Amino acid sequence: MNAPVTTGDAPATDDVVIGDNGVAIPRFNHGGTGWRSYEVHQRERVGESTEKINGAQLASAEYAADPYPLLAILRENYPCYRDWINNCYWITRYDDVTSIFTDEANFENRSKLWYYGIEGFGRDLREELPVLWAWSKAMDAFAETDTQRLIEGFRKGVTDLARDFAAQLPILLLGRMFEVPDTELAPFAIRYRRAQRGVLWHPTAQETGKGALLELLQYFEPKLRQVGNSDTSVLAAIAGLGGTAADVVTTLLEADHETLHGALGNLWMNLLSQPGALHVVKSDRLAMKIAYLEAMRHSPPVITSERFARHEVERFGKLIPEGGLLRVSALAANRDPRIFNDSDQFIADRRDICHREARGHYRADGLPQGIAFGMGRPTRHPAVPEDRPRSLYALTRDTAVTASWTLAQKLPGIALEPGFVPTMRCLRIGEVFTCWQLPVAY
């Protein structure tokens, strides 16, 4: 129904819609006009949907430990799956996922503050040019030196790359950007990770996350009054824009924290566990870049994105109500056999990495590495723009490649501990999908 319909003498108001049967139905929703969803869902029957999968499996420990088998069932059998138990739709084929991911007219992501229920807390200043410039200069300036610093701190002959390298480098870089001294980095990291984990629907984590946000707010208030003027300081850039401590915390919260951490862990897990893969990348930096793109395709650290319908819209033969939640899956889409040859295999020197986005358009940035939700939609700017820094896709890629190349050159004999079989998993559903334990000897 595209407009309120009146029946008899019953009027239609802004808050009520009168259906064809004369029943008054209130309209609710997040923002917008709030069209009710009752008539949408009464057209579907719960029992007719799926015999090969149950929605409860998509919120189970089995899914957190190894999500791909369940997502592959959806992709091959139910490409637009109505999940009644979790009240959402799952989209899993590559072309469908890219279409929903880039369609801003009909769908939206919601801020992390929205999940916390504190949308007016502060401003997200990530798109301001001074902040973008400081962010890019810091990542370019410190990626190699901070990697060398981490390597120097490894125990002699052995280390855990997941814990001592992949998880640590993003925190070191954030410390540089936000002027956090080394002596305060550990408590900062704890608060930061608690704030990020609280975004999910887990009530205890959310309360802990809100507390961490307040602690970060108190931490940055005095820092803003004595901020430096370094061109690699995001804190200085925010202060120059007249930002408050709440703006600093909001910008920090809304920024991607999963991709660099997860990509480094997943890249090195695949390089070390696939025979011959590490040999391919050791002598050629370009080969390391291709291996990174392949790791992002094969093992994306952010495996789903939550897209909400801006208004009632029909897709995939289903009428999706305003506010309807679509979970689009990068992990399923990036292994779609309709797009990639040997799609379930990690191939370090893969030649069919896709440079395509929705509707068949090609570009140099974004989807070449598969779909990566953590960094937002692919940029509409050139790959190397003249008036602004490179996109977050390019910055994260270059940082990961620089760090991995430095590690490979400094530790040429690196290898997995004999007998250890690494795996990827989510600690909690919705969190980063990565390798959490990667013991190596060198």
C-alpha positions in Angstrom: 0.0 0.0 0.0 1.6 3.2 -1.1 -0.6 5.8 0.6 -3.1 5.9 3.4 -6.5 4.6 2.4 -9.7 5.7 4.0 -12.8 3.5 4.4 -16.3 4.9 5.2 -16.2 7.8 7.7 -12.9 6.7 9.3 -10.2 9.3 8.7 -6.6 8.5 8.0 -4.2 10.5 10.2 -0.4 10.9 10.4 -0.3 8.2 13.1 -2.9 5.7 11.8 -3.5 3.9 8.5 -6.9 2.6 7.7 -6.7 -0.7 5.8 -9.0 -1.9 3.1 -10.8 -3.9 5.7 -11.5 -0.8 7.7 -9.1 -1.6 10.5 -7.0 1.3 11.9 -3.4 0.3 12.2 -0.8 2.6 13.9 2.4 3.3 12.1 5.7 2.9 14.0 9.4 2.9 12.9 12.8 4.3 13.2 12.6 7.8 11.7 10.8 8.2 8.4 7.1 7.7 7.9 6.8 4.5 9.7 4.6 2.3 7.4 3.4 -0.7 9.3 4.7 -4.1 8.3 1.7 -6.2 9.2 0.3 -6.6 5.6 3.8 -7.4 4.3 4.4 -10.3 6.6 0.9 -11.8 6.5 1.6 -12.7 2.9 4.3 -15.2 3.9 3.9 -18.5 5.7 6.5 -19.5 8.3 6.3 -23.2 7.5 6.9 -22.9 3.8 10.4 -21.5 3.9 13.3 -23.9 4.5 13.9 -27.5 5.0 17.7 -27.4 4.8 18.3 -24.9 7.5 16.7 -23.5 10.7 17.0 -19.8 11.6 18.2 -20.9 15.1 21.4 -22.2 13.6 22.3 -18.7 12.5 22.4 -17.6 16.1 24.2 -20.6 17.5 27.7 -21.5 18.8 28.1 -23.6 15.7 27.7 -20.5 13.5 30.2 -18.5 15.6 32.8 -21.2 15.3 32.4 -21.8 11.6 29.8 -19.7 9.8 30.6 -20.6 6.2 28.9 -24.0 5.9 25.5 -22.5 7.0 26.0 -19.4 4.8 26.8 -21.7 1.8 23.5 -23.5 2.3 21.7 -20.2 2.2 23.6 -19.0 -0.9 22.9 -22.1 -2.9 19.3 -22.7 -1.8 17.8 -19.6 -0.3 19.6 -16.5 -1.6 17.0 -14.2 0.1 16.3 -16.1 3.3 13.5 -14.9 5.6 14.8 -15.6 9.1 11.7 -15.6 11.2 13.5 -16.5 14.4 16.0 -13.6 14.2 13.5 -11.3 12.4 15.7 -10.5 9.4 16.5 -11.4 5.8 19.8 -13.0 4.8 21.3 -12.0 1.4 24.2 -14.2 0.3 24.9 -14.1 -3.5 27.7 -11.8 -4.7 25.6 -9.7 -7.1 22.8 -9.4 -4.6 25.1 -8.4 -1.8 26.9 -5.8 -3.8 23.6 -4.4 -4.9 22.2 -4.0 -1.4 25.5 -2.8 0.0 25.8 0.1 -2.5 22.1 1.0 -2.7 21.8 4.1 -0.5 18.5 5.1 -1.9 16.7 2.2 -0.4 18.9 0.9 2.4 21.1 2.3 5.2 23.6 1.3 7.8 23.0 2.7 11.3 25.6 4.2 13.5 27.1 2.4 16.4 25.7 5.2 18.6 22.2 4.1 17.4 22.8 0.6 18.7 23.8 2.1 22.0 20.7 4.3 22.0 22.7 7.5 22.4 22.6 9.0 18.9 23.2 12.6 20.2 26.3 11.7 22.1 28.8 13.3 19.7 29.7 14.0 16.1 31.4 11.5 13.8 34.1 13.6 12.1 35.7 10.8 10.1 34.7 12.4 6.7 36.2 15.8 7.5 39.3 16.4 5.3 41.6 17.4 8.1 40.8 14.2 9.9 41.2 12.2 6.8 44.6 13.7 6.1 45.9 13.1 9.6 44.6 9.5 9.6 46.3 8.7 6.3 49.6 10.4 7.2 49.7 8.5 10.5 49.1 5.1 8.8 51.7 5.8 6.2 54.3 7.1 8.6 54.1 4.5 11.3 53.1 1.2 9.7 56.7 0.0 9.1 58.2 1.5 12.3 55.5 0.1 14.5 55.8 -3.3 12.9 59.6 -3.3 13.5 58.9 -2.3 17.1 56.5 -5.3 17.6 59.0 -7.7 16.0 61.7 -6.5 18.4 59.4 -7.3 21.3 58.8 -10.9 20.2 60.2 -13.7 22.4 63.4 -15.0 20.8 62.6 -17.7 18.3 58.8 -18.0 19.0 55.7 -15.8 19.1 52.0 -15.8 18.5 51.3 -13.7 15.4 47.6 -13.4 16.2 48.2 -12.0 19.7 51.5 -10.2 19.3 51.2 -8.8 15.8 47.7 -8.8 14.3 45.9 -7.6 17.4 48.6 -5.2 18.5 49.5 -3.2 15.4 46.0 -1.5 15.0 46.1 -0.4 18.7 49.6 1.1 18.3 48.5 3.1 15.2 45.4 4.4 17.1 47.7 5.4 19.9 49.8 7.5 17.5 46.7 9.1 16.0 45.0 10.0 19.2 48.2 11.0 21.1 48.0 8.2 23.7 51.5 7.6 25.2 52.9 4.1 25.5 52.4 4.1 29.3 48.7 4.7 28.9 48.2 2.4 25.8 47.1 -0.7 27.7 44.2 0.8 29.6 43.2 2.7 26.5 43.1 -0.5 24.5 40.9 -2.2 27.1 38.4 0.7 27.1 38.4 0.9 23.3 37.7 -2.8 22.9 35.0 -2.8 25.5 33.3 0.1 23.7 33.5 -1.7 20.3 32.1 -5.0 21.7 29.2 -3.2 23.3 27.7 -2.3 20.0 26.2 -5.7 19.6 22.9 -6.8 21.1 24.4 -8.5 24.2 23.0 -6.5 27.1 25.9 -7.0 29.5 28.5 -6.1 26.9 26.4 -3.0 26.0 26.4 -1.7 29.6 30.1 -2.4 29.9 30.6 -0.5 26.6 28.7 2.5 27.8 30.9 2.6 30.8 34.0 2.4 28.6 32.7 5.3 26.5 32.3 7.5 29.6 35.8 6.6 30.7 37.2 7.5 27.3 35.3 10.8 27.4 36.9 11.6 30.8 40.3 10.6 29.4 40.2 12.8 26.3 38.7 15.9 27.9 42.0 17.1 29.4 44.0 16.0 26.3 42.0 18.3 24.1 43.1 21.3 26.2 46.8 20.5 25.6 46.7 18.9 22.1 49.8 19.1 19.9 50.0 20.3 16.3 51.4 17.2 14.6 50.1 16.5 11.1 49.7 12.8 12.0 47.5 13.6 15.0 43.8 13.0 14.5 43.2 14.5 17.9 44.8 17.8 16.8 42.7 17.7 13.6 39.5 17.3 15.6 40.5 20.1 18.0 41.2 22.3 15.0 37.6 21.7 13.8 36.3 22.8 17.2 35.5 19.3 18.3 34.7 18.2 21.8 35.8 15.1 23.8 32.5 13.5 22.8 33.3 14.1 19.2 36.7 12.4 19.7 35.1 9.4 21.3 32.4 9.2 18.7 34.9 9.4 15.8 37.0 6.7 17.5 33.9 4.5 18.1 32.5 4.8 14.6 35.8 4.1 12.9 36.6 0.6 11.5 38.5 -1.4 14.1 38.1 -4.9 12.8 39.5 -5.0 9.2 43.2 -4.4 9.9 43.3 -6.7 12.9 41.3 -9.4 11.2 43.0 -9.1 7.8 46.5 -9.5 9.3 45.5 -12.5 11.3 43.7 -14.2 8.4 46.4 -13.4 5.8 49.1 -14.9 7.9 47.0 -17.9 8.8 46.5 -18.6 5.1 50.1 -17.9 4.1 51.5 -20.3 6.8 48.9 -23.1 6.5 48.7 -23.3 2.6 51.7 -25.2 1.1 53.9 -22.9 -0.9 51.9 -19.7 -0.3 54.5 -18.0 1.8 57.2 -18.7 -0.8 55.1 -16.9 -3.4 55.0 -13.6 -1.5 58.5 -13.5 0.1 60.4 -12.1 -2.8 57.8 -9.7 -4.3 55.9 -6.9 -2.6 53.3 -6.9 -5.3 52.7 -10.6 -4.7 52.1 -9.8 -1.0 49.5 -7.2 -2.1 47.7 -9.8 -4.2 47.8 -12.3 -1.3 46.2 -9.6 0.9 43.4 -9.0 -1.6 42.9 -12.8 -1.8 42.8 -13.1 2.0 40.1 -10.3 2.1 38.1 -12.2 -0.4 38.5 -15.7 1.0 38.5 -14.8 4.7 36.8 -11.3 5.2 37.1 -10.2 8.9 33.7 -8.5 8.8 31.4 -11.2 7.5 28.0 -9.5 7.7 26.6 -6.0 7.5 23.2 -4.9 8.8 21.3 -2.9 6.2 17.9 -1.4 7.1 15.2 -0.6 4.5 14.7 3.2 4.4 11.1 2.6 3.2 8.9 -0.2 2.0 10.7 -1.8 -1.0 10.4 -4.9 -3.1 13.5 -7.0 -3.7 14.1 -10.6 -4.7 10.3 -11.2 -5.0 9.7 -10.1 -1.4 8.1 -7.0 0.0 10.5 -5.7 2.6 8.9 -3.3 5.2 10.3 0.0 6.2 12.9 -0.6 8.8 13.3 -4.2 7.7 16.7 -5.7 8.5 18.8 -7.3 5.8 21.9 -9.1 6.9 24.2 -9.2 3.8 27.0 -11.7 4.0 30.5 -10.9 2.7 31.8 -14.4 3.6 29.1 -16.1 1.4 29.3 -13.6 -1.4 33.1 -13.6 -1.7 33.1 -17.4 -2.2 30.3 -17.4 -4.7 31.3 -19.9 -7.4 29.3 -17.9 -9.9 32.0 -15.2 -9.6 35.3 -16.8 -8.6 37.0 -20.0 -9.8 37.8 -22.5 -7.0 36.0 -20.0 -4.7 36.6 -22.0 -1.5 40.3 -22.1 -2.0 42.9 -19.5 -0.8 45.2 -19.0 -3.8 48.0 -16.5 -3.0 48.5 -15.5 -6.6 44.9 -15.6 -7.7 44.2 -14.0 -11.0 40.5 -13.6 -11.0 40.1 -11.3 -8.1 37.0 -9.3 -8.9 37.2 -5.6 -9.7 33.4 -5.3 -10.1 30.7 -3.7 -8.1 26.9 -3.8 -8.5 25.5 -3.4 -12.0 28.7 -4.4 -13.6 30.7 -1.2 -13.0 34.4 -1.5 -12.6 36.8 0.6 -10.5 40.2 0.5 -9.0 39.2 0.7 -5.4 37.0 -1.2 -3.0 35.6 -4.5 -4.3 38.8 -5.8 -6.0 39.5 -7.4 -2.6 36.0 -8.8 -2.4 33.4 -7.2 -0.2 34.8 -5.6 3.0 32.0 -4.1 5.1 34.1 -2.7 7.8 35.4 0.2 5.6 32.1 1.2 4.2 31.0 1.5 0.5 33.7 1.8 -2.1 34.9 5.4 -2.6 33.4 7.4 -5.5 36.8 9.2 -5.8 39.7 8.1 -7.9 42.1 5.5 -6.5 44.8 8.2 -6.1 42.8 11.5 -5.8 44.6 14.9 -6.1 42.7 16.8 -3.5 42.2 14.3 -0.7 43.9 11.3 0.8 43.5 7.7 -0.5 40.3 5.9 0.6 40.2 3.8 3.8 40.2 0.7 1.6 43.5 1.8 0.1 45.0 2.9 3.4 44.2 -0.3 5.2 45.4 -2.4 2.3 48.7 -0.5 2.1 49.2 -0.6 5.9 48.6 -4.4 6.0 50.9 -5.0 3.0 53.7 -2.8 4.5 53.4 -4.6 7.9 53.3 -8.1 6.3 56.2 -7.4 4.0 58.3 -6.0 6.8 57.5 -9.1 8.9 58.4 -11.5 6.0 61.7 -9.7 5.4 62.7 -9.5 9.1 61.7 -13.2 9.8 62.5 -15.1 6.6 62.4 -18.5 8.4 59.0 -18.0 9.9 56.8 -21.2 10.0 53.9 -22.6 12.0 54.6 -24.6 15.1 54.7 -28.3 14.0 51.3 -30.0 14.5 49.3 -26.8 15.1 46.2 -26.4 12.9 45.0 -22.7 13.0 41.3 -21.8 12.6 39.2 -18.7 12.2 36.1 -17.9 14.4 34.0 -15.2 15.9 34.4 -14.9 19.7 30.8 -13.7 19.7 28.3 -13.6 16.8 28.7 -10.4 14.9 32.3 -9.8 16.0 35.4 -9.9 14.0 36.0 -13.2 12.2 39.7 -14.0 12.5 42.4 -16.3 13.6 42.9 -15.9 17.4 45.9 -18.2 17.9 48.8 -18.5 15.5 52.0 -19.8 17.2 55.1 -19.6 15.0 58.8 -20.3 15.2 61.5 -18.5 13.3 
